[in-house]
Every structure is written in C-alpha cells, then in structure tokens.
Amino acid sequence: MLENDYYSQENHGPYTLFNLGDFKLEDGGMIKNCQLAFTTFGKLNPQKSNAILMTTWYSGTSKIIEQVYVGKDHAINPDKYFIIVVNQIGNGLSTSPHNIPTPNGMALFPKVQIGDDVRAQHKLITEMFDLDSLALIVGGSMGAQQTWEWAVRYPEMVKRAAAIAGTAKNTSHDFLFTKTLNEAITSDPAWENGFYKKSNAVCEGLRRHADLWSVMGYSTEMFKQELWRDIGFSSPEEFCEGFTQAYFAPMDPNNLLCLAWKWQRGDVSRITGGDLEKALGRITAKMYVMPINTDMFFPPKDCEDNQKMVANSELRVIETSWGHLGLLGMDPLYIEQIDRHLEELLAASV
C-alpha cells in the first residue's frame, strides 16, 4: 500500500465509500472489502425517476467528471436530476492497486473487467438508493464502455443511454495502442516489476506514457491550429509538458495499468458467447452514440458500426479539433454539443 495524496478527499472529494464486501470477479479472484467511491448531486424525486448514473474514464475521477459535465448550466443539472458519479474499480478512489495491502496490492491486484464495474455499480444503486431504473446512464471513453455494458446487461433498468467516444467492443487497433501505453510505464527501470517503493518513482515511464497521449489523444488539427494557445500555453512543448505530462505525473502506475487491462478487453459480447449483434440486440434504452469526429482511439466509424446494431439508437457525432481528449472540456463548443444532445435525449419519451 502506498500513500498518494493525489487521490485524497482534498483533491478529488468529497466522495463516499460503499462497501461491496468480498467482491468476486468475472475472471476469477476476489477483492476483499471492495470499496466503490461515489458522489451525488441533487435530490431523488419521490417517484425515483430522475436518477442519472455517470461513469469515469481512464485516469478520470468523479471530481473531474463533475467539473466538466455537471452543473446548473449543463444538461446534467442537479436542480432537475439526482446524479450519481461512480468511480470505477482501480481508478485510485475506489479500491485500487495502490490503496490495498499485500498480498493483493500493487502488481498483484486481481484482473478486473468492465462487467465487474457494472455489477458493482448495480449493487451500489440498488442497495444504497433502492433504484430499479435509471433515467440516463452516460460516460465517455472507458465510461462509454461501462455505459454500453449497463445497457446490455441490465436493459430493464436503463431508460436512456449516451455513450460518448467509446465502443461496445474494443478494437484490435486500440488494444495495440493501449499496449504501448503500458510498455511506456513498465519499461522504466524504477518500475521494479510493479513493486516500486514511492508513488512518484516511475516518473520517466509516466512522462513517456503522457507523451503517447499527446500524440494520439489530441488530433493533428489541434496542433496545426495551435489550440493549446486557447488554454494559456505558448508552445506545443510547453503544452505537452505543462498539461498532459502534468496531468498524469501524480497518478499511480499500477492503477493506470489496471484500468488499461480493462479498457483493452471491453466487450459486451462476453455475456452472449462472443455474439456482438446478439448482445447489442438486448438493448431497449433510447440510446445516443456520440463519437468525436477527430478521435483516433474510438473513431466515428467504429462507434457507428456498434450503433447500427442497436434498435432505438441514433448516431450523434461531436465536432471538435481536440480529438479524444476533447472529453476534458477544453473546447466550449464541445460542451455545447454534449449538453444539447443530452438535453434532447433526456426529454425523449421512453
């Protein structure tokens, strides 16, 4: 177990912990006293019909999601909805490699699937809030993978779903890219096979990992248009160092690897024997599939291929030159589009 202030209540709270008990995992193994970190906004109405579940992406936390997507000036409005933002297992707030003791901590943390997260979240919302339906589930990137999984696994509960910049089944191309992210971390000599002694020891590996995000996470158009100037940077080098490297630098490497393993294997057809069309045919929610036009991780064509298999769905492409990391909200026009589509989806009768 390593201390890491980055994941503290002061930096990413307030959040509450829900104890799942000894949580059995789909690939075998178990997490003892598994804790799911979550935060809520707004109030549940008497009919319990206004609940929205928001899921986190790779490296994301409930605080980051809140800062970009939740507020009175957004579609996800706490004056109208009861909003639950849940942190996926391994993200540093929920039970994760860095925050549990040996023999199961750090590099020995068990393998977690997207389906494990969704089962854990189902347990949270049914036992903590006695919910039997969700007005909306929404998430971006790995949060979209969880959104797809929710809509397939619990179709009777999900009234509406919005998958932003993420597919129902990860592609082999994306698997390979994520492999390079992992190798950037594990090739650092300070990695020590996942048993580094300090939370900031693997700094060079995290820097290389961040640089790969700068290559693929943004778009070529973002760099050509010098959009980094819009958020206060004077050169691309300063932006990559002061923004992307600085973003990842305080994070725990084992946590990121745990998340990456899940990301690589995200696949809703696991529950239908590998039949993706059959899995997506289970979805009864009104669904918006919302790829980012310049995304190099989950490009629109990959998302559209999934969307076409969902009966009550629409493709809503988000236009931004920021690429996949437009998810972080640097582009006001991105946020405007997200809010417009989500407001329309929330107003749709189901």
Phi, psi and omega in degrees: 000132180240139173285134176212105184296342181304323185269014186285165174301324181297322183268326186229015176264189358283141174223155181247148179255130175251125183272115178278354186076207178278106191261114181282140185256153185295328181268016183094166182084176185205148172252115180287137179048050183292129183251132176251118180272135180211163174220155182231156177221145179079188183234144175284130180283166183301330180278353184054041184249005185243026183274133175240130175254127177244135184247160187260157178261179175305124181077350185278157176229168178301325179295317180296317178299314180303313185298331183267322195242345188250134176161166182295339179264011179241165174298323177277083191256117181292347174285340183248332189233156171264112190252125176248118176252116187249137180269127181292154177301133178095358185274001176106335176263309170289174179305131190212165180305325186279341190247016172238152184282166172298154012268010186250004183271176177052232186291348180268004179300136183292160181283128184245139177256160174305321178299327176296316178302314184293321176297320178296318180294323177299317179297319179300307189285334178278322182274321182281320187242001178054041181270140173243004175203159176237128176296327181201141163240134184216141176195158179245143177063242175298332174295327175291321177302320177291324178298312176303315183297318177301311185296328179279316188282325183231061185299329182289342182263333189265110179279321180219150180216142177228113179257109183261121173053053178193150184254165177283333177223127182291148182268160178294328177296315181291325176302315181295317179299315181297327175301319179293326175300314181297317182292330175300324179283308190285347177277352175291126179304333179286353180299319177052045178058028177090008181238046176297156189268338181231151183296333182257016186293323189269046188292322180289321177297319179292327178294314178297320177300316179296322180295326175295323175296322178295327179289312188256337185286329176260185178246163175297327179295322179302315180289321180296322180277356180055045182292345176299340176294330182295338180246022166097012180256151186255353178204159177297326179295317179295322178296312182297322180283312187279343181249293187289313178296319181295328179295314184274338189306319183276000185278159180274127182300318180296325176298314180297321178292323176300313180295319182297322180299317177296313181305313182301326189255011178301122186195106182292343182282000174303329184268000177235031176066026178092001180271099185292318180297321178295318179298311182290337175292345178284341186288127176247352180294153163287121190233134169252125175258121195234074178287161174262131189300330182255017183285126177263353175272306183237073185296158184307321182298318179297319180291321180295322178304319177289316184301322182296342179270359183253123189301305188257062187226161176221147174266123179234098183281130179267127182264119174200147178273003184276353180074200183303321183283006164303338176308332183284352171087021180290335184260113179302328180291329174299311181299319179300317180293315179302312181297319181296315180293318181292323176298318178295318180296317181294333179277347183291137177285142181225000000 
